Amino acid sequence: MSRFGWNGLILAGGLLLVLGGAGCGYRFQSAGAIPAGLEPIYIEVFENRTSQAGLETTVTNAVVAEFSRRSPFALSAGAAGAGAVMKGVIRSVELRTIASRGRDVAGQRRVTLSLEVRLVRAGGKAAWAVKDLVDNEAFGVSNDKFANEELQRAALATVAARLAERIYNRLTDDF
């Protein structure tokens, strides 16, 4: 080995990795900025067109939490003082068995959630919209009906959080 030994070799390898990565276009994603004229945003409770009770609260809370986390001053307490109002529709929830534990016994299910969202300015003019936002999450199934319902609610909350992140990212990237 050279006079620098293993430490020198490791240091040189690390340096090559850093320099090589810098030229590949990798970068940290910024928090993004809400487009001018839309702030503050008031988020209405999403319209729930499914039979899943309470889903509108889960989705709306996920969107409010994401906007609060990423842009703390972007939200309005009411529609009257808002630059834009976010209106969302929960289009569908699908539940499918994706794995079985035996004949006619589900072992794992997947829940799929579909949304559409739009921002409307004070005069009623649409400022931004996205349709067909879809995400899904798999969850295990047991013989306990109540436990399965809780697992499904948890999976829906996970999906809602991911969709809220995508809503924020699309809003801040689309302009």
ChimeraX commands (.cxc) that place a marker at each C-alpha (Angstrom):
marker #1 position 0.00,0.00,0.00 radius 0.5
marker #1 position 1.15,3.59,-0.55 radius 0.5
marker #1 position 2.42,5.80,2.23 radius 0.5
marker #1 position -1.14,7.14,2.79 radius 0.5
marker #1 position -2.56,3.67,3.45 radius 0.5
marker #1 position -6.25,2.80,3.59 radius 0.5
marker #1 position -7.27,6.19,4.99 radius 0.5
marker #1 position -5.87,7.96,1.96 radius 0.5
marker #1 position -7.60,5.52,-0.38 radius 0.5
marker #1 position -10.94,6.02,1.37 radius 0.5
marker #1 position -10.50,9.81,1.35 radius 0.5
marker #1 position -9.67,9.80,-2.38 radius 0.5
marker #1 position -12.69,7.58,-3.13 radius 0.5
marker #1 position -14.97,9.87,-1.14 radius 0.5
marker #1 position -13.62,12.91,-2.95 radius 0.5
marker #1 position -14.23,11.28,-6.33 radius 0.5
marker #1 position -17.78,10.44,-5.31 radius 0.5
marker #1 position -18.51,14.03,-4.25 radius 0.5
marker #1 position -16.97,15.52,-7.38 radius 0.5
marker #1 position -18.67,12.97,-9.62 radius 0.5
marker #1 position -22.06,13.56,-7.99 radius 0.5
marker #1 position -21.71,17.33,-8.38 radius 0.5
marker #1 position -21.53,16.98,-12.13 radius 0.5
marker #1 position -24.57,14.73,-12.44 radius 0.5
marker #1 position -27.21,17.36,-11.73 radius 0.5
marker #1 position -28.14,16.15,-8.25 radius 0.5
marker #1 position -29.47,18.90,-6.02 radius 0.5
marker #1 position -31.55,19.33,-2.92 radius 0.5
marker #1 position -35.17,20.22,-3.54 radius 0.5
marker #1 position -36.18,23.59,-2.18 radius 0.5
marker #1 position -39.39,24.15,-0.26 radius 0.5
marker #1 position -40.92,25.82,-3.33 radius 0.5
marker #1 position -42.83,29.05,-3.29 radius 0.5
marker #1 position -46.55,29.63,-3.66 radius 0.5
marker #1 position -47.06,31.71,-6.83 radius 0.5
marker #1 position -47.52,35.43,-6.28 radius 0.5
marker #1 position -51.09,36.61,-5.92 radius 0.5
marker #1 position -52.40,33.30,-4.58 radius 0.5
marker #1 position -51.32,33.72,-0.97 radius 0.5
marker #1 position -52.77,33.35,1.49 radius 0.5
marker #1 position -54.72,30.23,0.51 radius 0.5
marker #1 position -57.87,29.10,2.25 radius 0.5
marker #1 position -58.38,25.33,2.09 radius 0.5
marker #1 position -62.02,24.28,2.07 radius 0.5
marker #1 position -63.04,20.89,3.39 radius 0.5
marker #1 position -62.73,18.51,0.46 radius 0.5
marker #1 position -65.96,17.21,-1.04 radius 0.5
marker #1 position -66.29,13.48,-0.41 radius 0.5
marker #1 position -67.98,11.62,-3.27 radius 0.5
marker #1 position -67.27,8.21,-1.76 radius 0.5
marker #1 position -69.04,6.09,0.82 radius 0.5
marker #1 position -66.01,6.27,3.14 radius 0.5
marker #1 position -67.27,8.34,6.10 radius 0.5
marker #1 position -64.85,10.95,7.43 radius 0.5
marker #1 position -62.42,10.71,4.53 radius 0.5
marker #1 position -62.93,14.39,3.70 radius 0.5
marker #1 position -61.52,15.30,7.12 radius 0.5
marker #1 position -58.50,13.01,6.72 radius 0.5
marker #1 position -57.62,14.41,3.29 radius 0.5
marker #1 position -58.26,18.07,4.20 radius 0.5
marker #1 position -56.19,17.77,7.38 radius 0.5
marker #1 position -53.33,16.20,5.42 radius 0.5
marker #1 position -53.33,19.08,2.91 radius 0.5
marker #1 position -53.50,21.74,5.65 radius 0.5
marker #1 position -50.66,20.02,7.53 radius 0.5
marker #1 position -48.48,19.85,4.40 radius 0.5
marker #1 position -49.00,23.52,3.53 radius 0.5
marker #1 position -48.43,24.53,7.17 radius 0.5
marker #1 position -45.22,22.54,7.31 radius 0.5
marker #1 position -43.79,23.72,4.01 radius 0.5
marker #1 position -45.00,27.33,3.94 radius 0.5
marker #1 position -46.21,28.36,7.41 radius 0.5
marker #1 position -47.63,31.74,6.35 radius 0.5
marker #1 position -49.34,30.52,3.17 radius 0.5
marker #1 position -52.70,29.74,4.76 radius 0.5
marker #1 position -55.66,32.01,5.45 radius 0.5
marker #1 position -58.04,31.52,8.38 radius 0.5
marker #1 position -61.03,32.28,6.16 radius 0.5
marker #1 position -62.11,32.57,2.55 radius 0.5
marker #1 position -62.78,36.32,2.85 radius 0.5
marker #1 position -59.11,37.27,3.33 radius 0.5
marker #1 position -57.66,34.70,0.95 radius 0.5
marker #1 position -55.89,35.29,-2.34 radius 0.5
marker #1 position -57.31,31.97,-3.53 radius 0.5
marker #1 position -59.52,29.19,-2.21 radius 0.5
marker #1 position -58.50,25.56,-2.63 radius 0.5
marker #1 position -61.40,23.28,-3.50 radius 0.5
marker #1 position -60.90,19.56,-3.63 radius 0.5
marker #1 position -63.00,16.56,-4.56 radius 0.5
marker #1 position -62.37,13.01,-3.41 radius 0.5
marker #1 position -63.44,11.14,-6.55 radius 0.5
marker #1 position -63.07,7.54,-5.51 radius 0.5
marker #1 position -61.71,5.00,-3.09 radius 0.5
marker #1 position -61.02,1.49,-4.35 radius 0.5
marker #1 position -60.27,-1.49,-2.17 radius 0.5
marker #1 position -58.77,-4.61,-3.78 radius 0.5
marker #1 position -57.40,-7.84,-2.47 radius 0.5
marker #1 position -53.83,-8.26,-3.69 radius 0.5
marker #1 position -52.81,-11.38,-1.73 radius 0.5
marker #1 position -54.64,-14.30,-0.18 radius 0.5
marker #1 position -53.94,-16.35,2.93 radius 0.5
marker #1 position -56.08,-19.20,1.75 radius 0.5
marker #1 position -59.13,-19.91,-0.30 radius 0.5
marker #1 position -61.44,-16.87,-0.17 radius 0.5
marker #1 position -59.42,-15.28,2.67 radius 0.5
marker #1 position -57.65,-12.00,1.98 radius 0.5
marker #1 position -54.12,-11.62,3.30 radius 0.5
marker #1 position -53.35,-8.17,1.94 radius 0.5
marker #1 position -55.40,-5.39,0.38 radius 0.5
marker #1 position -54.61,-2.21,-1.49 radius 0.5
marker #1 position -56.56,1.00,-1.05 radius 0.5
marker #1 position -56.46,3.52,-3.92 radius 0.5
marker #1 position -57.54,7.13,-3.54 radius 0.5
marker #1 position -58.33,9.52,-6.41 radius 0.5
marker #1 position -58.59,13.32,-6.03 radius 0.5
marker #1 position -58.92,16.49,-8.02 radius 0.5
marker #1 position -57.97,19.94,-6.74 radius 0.5
marker #1 position -58.31,23.50,-7.97 radius 0.5
marker #1 position -57.49,26.99,-6.75 radius 0.5
marker #1 position -60.07,29.67,-7.37 radius 0.5
marker #1 position -59.33,33.40,-7.14 radius 0.5
marker #1 position -61.70,35.81,-5.38 radius 0.5
marker #1 position -63.72,36.53,-8.56 radius 0.5
marker #1 position -64.37,32.83,-9.16 radius 0.5
marker #1 position -61.72,32.48,-11.86 radius 0.5
marker #1 position -59.69,29.25,-11.72 radius 0.5
marker #1 position -56.01,29.92,-11.05 radius 0.5
marker #1 position -54.71,26.35,-11.02 radius 0.5
marker #1 position -56.10,22.83,-11.22 radius 0.5
marker #1 position -54.96,19.24,-11.21 radius 0.5
marker #1 position -57.13,16.23,-11.98 radius 0.5
marker #1 position -56.63,12.53,-11.50 radius 0.5
marker #1 position -54.24,12.61,-8.56 radius 0.5
marker #1 position -54.05,8.94,-7.59 radius 0.5
marker #1 position -52.06,7.06,-5.00 radius 0.5
marker #1 position -52.36,3.75,-3.17 radius 0.5
marker #1 position -51.13,1.83,-0.17 radius 0.5
marker #1 position -51.14,-1.86,0.69 radius 0.5
marker #1 position -52.01,-3.16,4.14 radius 0.5
marker #1 position -52.20,-6.54,5.82 radius 0.5
marker #1 position -55.53,-8.12,6.67 radius 0.5
marker #1 position -56.43,-10.24,9.69 radius 0.5
marker #1 position -59.54,-12.09,10.83 radius 0.5
marker #1 position -60.56,-9.12,13.01 radius 0.5
marker #1 position -62.98,-6.84,11.14 radius 0.5
marker #1 position -62.38,-3.86,13.45 radius 0.5
marker #1 position -58.61,-4.20,13.18 radius 0.5
marker #1 position -58.92,-4.33,9.38 radius 0.5
marker #1 position -60.99,-1.14,9.36 radius 0.5
marker #1 position -58.32,0.57,11.45 radius 0.5
marker #1 position -55.57,-0.68,9.12 radius 0.5
marker #1 position -57.54,0.63,6.15 radius 0.5
marker #1 position -57.98,4.06,7.81 radius 0.5
marker #1 position -54.23,4.18,8.51 radius 0.5
marker #1 position -53.46,3.29,4.88 radius 0.5
marker #1 position -55.84,6.03,3.70 radius 0.5
marker #1 position -54.10,8.54,6.00 radius 0.5
marker #1 position -50.74,7.55,4.50 radius 0.5
marker #1 position -52.11,7.99,0.97 radius 0.5
marker #1 position -53.67,11.35,1.90 radius 0.5
marker #1 position -50.32,12.60,3.23 radius 0.5
marker #1 position -48.51,11.59,0.04 radius 0.5
marker #1 position -51.18,13.21,-2.13 radius 0.5
marker #1 position -50.98,16.40,-0.03 radius 0.5
marker #1 position -47.24,16.52,-0.68 radius 0.5
marker #1 position -47.84,16.08,-4.42 radius 0.5
marker #1 position -50.46,18.86,-4.40 radius 0.5
marker #1 position -47.99,21.26,-2.79 radius 0.5
marker #1 position -45.17,20.23,-5.12 radius 0.5
marker #1 position -47.30,20.60,-8.24 radius 0.5
marker #1 position -48.60,23.99,-7.15 radius 0.5
marker #1 position -45.12,25.34,-6.49 radius 0.5
marker #1 position -43.57,23.69,-9.59 radius 0.5
marker #1 position -46.27,24.39,-12.18 radius 0.5
marker #1 position -45.84,28.15,-12.28 radius 0.5
marker link #1:1,2 radius 0.2
marker link #1:2,3 radius 0.2
marker link #1:3,4 radius 0.2
marker link #1:4,5 radius 0.2
marker link #1:5,6 radius 0.2
marker link #1:6,7 radius 0.2
marker link #1:7,8 radius 0.2
marker link #1:8,9 radius 0.2
marker link #1:9,10 radius 0.2
marker link #1:10,11 radius 0.2
marker link #1:11,12 radius 0.2
marker link #1:12,13 radius 0.2
marker link #1:13,14 radius 0.2
marker link #1:14,15 radius 0.2
marker link #1:15,16 radius 0.2
marker link #1:16,17 radius 0.2
marker link #1:17,18 radius 0.2
marker link #1:18,19 radius 0.2
marker link #1:19,20 radius 0.2
marker link #1:20,21 radius 0.2
marker link #1:21,22 radius 0.2
marker link #1:22,23 radius 0.2
marker link #1:23,24 radius 0.2
marker link #1:24,25 radius 0.2
marker link #1:25,26 radius 0.2
marker link #1:26,27 radius 0.2
marker link #1:27,28 radius 0.2
marker link #1:28,29 radius 0.2
marker link #1:29,30 radius 0.2
marker link #1:30,31 radius 0.2
marker link #1:31,32 radius 0.2
marker link #1:32,33 radius 0.2
marker link #1:33,34 radius 0.2
marker link #1:34,35 radius 0.2
marker link #1:35,36 radius 0.2
marker link #1:36,37 radius 0.2
marker link #1:37,38 radius 0.2
marker link #1:38,39 radius 0.2
marker link #1:39,40 radius 0.2
marker link #1:40,41 radius 0.2
marker link #1:41,42 radius 0.2
marker link #1:42,43 radius 0.2
marker link #1:43,44 radius 0.2
marker link #1:44,45 radius 0.2
marker link #1:45,46 radius 0.2
marker link #1:46,47 radius 0.2
marker link #1:47,48 radius 0.2
marker link #1:48,49 radius 0.2
marker link #1:49,50 radius 0.2
marker link #1:50,51 radius 0.2
marker link #1:51,52 radius 0.2
marker link #1:52,53 radius 0.2
marker link #1:53,54 radius 0.2
marker link #1:54,55 radius 0.2
marker link #1:55,56 radius 0.2
marker link #1:56,57 radius 0.2
marker link #1:57,58 radius 0.2
marker link #1:58,59 radius 0.2
marker link #1:59,60 radius 0.2
marker link #1:60,61 radius 0.2
marker link #1:61,62 radius 0.2
marker link #1:62,63 radius 0.2
marker link #1:63,64 radius 0.2
marker link #1:64,65 radius 0.2
marker link #1:65,66 radius 0.2
marker link #1:66,67 radius 0.2
marker link #1:67,68 radius 0.2
marker link #1:68,69 radius 0.2
marker link #1:69,70 radius 0.2
marker link #1:70,71 radius 0.2
marker link #1:71,72 radius 0.2
marker link #1:72,73 radius 0.2
marker link #1:73,74 radius 0.2
marker link #1:74,75 radius 0.2
marker link #1:75,76 radius 0.2
marker link #1:76,77 radius 0.2
marker link #1:77,78 radius 0.2
marker link #1:78,79 radius 0.2
marker link #1:79,80 radius 0.2
marker link #1:80,81 radius 0.2
marker link #1:81,82 radius 0.2
marker link #1:82,83 radius 0.2
marker link #1:83,84 radius 0.2
marker link #1:84,85 radius 0.2
marker link #1:85,86 radius 0.2
marker link #1:86,87 radius 0.2
marker link #1:87,88 radius 0.2
marker link #1:88,89 radius 0.2
marker link #1:89,90 radius 0.2
marker link #1:90,91 radius 0.2
marker link #1:91,92 radius 0.2
marker link #1:92,93 radius 0.2
marker link #1:93,94 radius 0.2
marker link #1:94,95 radius 0.2
marker link #1:95,96 radius 0.2
marker link #1:96,97 radius 0.2
marker link #1:97,98 radius 0.2
marker link #1:98,99 radius 0.2
marker link #1:99,100 radius 0.2
marker link #1:100,101 radius 0.2
marker link #1:101,102 radius 0.2
marker link #1:102,103 radius 0.2
marker link #1:103,104 radius 0.2
marker link #1:104,105 radius 0.2
marker link #1:105,106 radius 0.2
marker link #1:106,107 radius 0.2
marker link #1:107,108 radius 0.2
marker link #1:108,109 radius 0.2
marker link #1:109,110 radius 0.2
marker link #1:110,111 radius 0.2
marker link #1:111,112 radius 0.2
marker link #1:112,113 radius 0.2
marker link #1:113,114 radius 0.2
marker link #1:114,115 radius 0.2
marker link #1:115,116 radius 0.2
marker link #1:116,117 radius 0.2
marker link #1:117,118 radius 0.2
marker link #1:118,119 radius 0.2
marker link #1:119,120 radius 0.2
marker link #1:120,121 radius 0.2
marker link #1:121,122 radius 0.2
marker link #1:122,123 radius 0.2
marker link #1:123,124 radius 0.2
marker link #1:124,125 radius 0.2
marker link #1:125,126 radius 0.2
marker link #1:126,127 radius 0.2
marker link #1:127,128 radius 0.2
marker link #1:128,129 radius 0.2
marker link #1:129,130 radius 0.2
marker link #1:130,131 radius 0.2
marker link #1:131,132 radius 0.2
marker link #1:132,133 radius 0.2
marker link #1:133,134 radius 0.2
marker link #1:134,135 radius 0.2
marker link #1:135,136 radius 0.2
marker link #1:136,137 radius 0.2
marker link #1:137,138 radius 0.2
marker link #1:138,139 radius 0.2
marker link #1:139,140 radius 0.2
marker link #1:140,141 radius 0.2
marker link #1:141,142 radius 0.2
marker link #1:142,143 radius 0.2
marker link #1:143,144 radius 0.2
marker link #1:144,145 radius 0.2
marker link #1:145,146 radius 0.2
marker link #1:146,147 radius 0.2
marker link #1:147,148 radius 0.2
marker link #1:148,149 radius 0.2
marker link #1:149,150 radius 0.2
marker link #1:150,151 radius 0.2
marker link #1:151,152 radius 0.2
marker link #1:152,153 radius 0.2
marker link #1:153,154 radius 0.2
marker link #1:154,155 radius 0.2
marker link #1:155,156 radius 0.2
marker link #1:156,157 radius 0.2
marker link #1:157,158 radius 0.2
marker link #1:158,159 radius 0.2
marker link #1:159,160 radius 0.2
marker link #1:160,161 radius 0.2
marker link #1:161,162 radius 0.2
marker link #1:162,163 radius 0.2
marker link #1:163,164 radius 0.2
marker link #1:164,165 radius 0.2
marker link #1:165,166 radius 0.2
marker link #1:166,167 radius 0.2
marker link #1:167,168 radius 0.2
marker link #1:168,169 radius 0.2
marker link #1:169,170 radius 0.2
marker link #1:170,171 radius 0.2
marker link #1:171,172 radius 0.2
marker link #1:172,173 radius 0.2
marker link #1:173,174 radius 0.2
marker link #1:174,175 radius 0.2
view
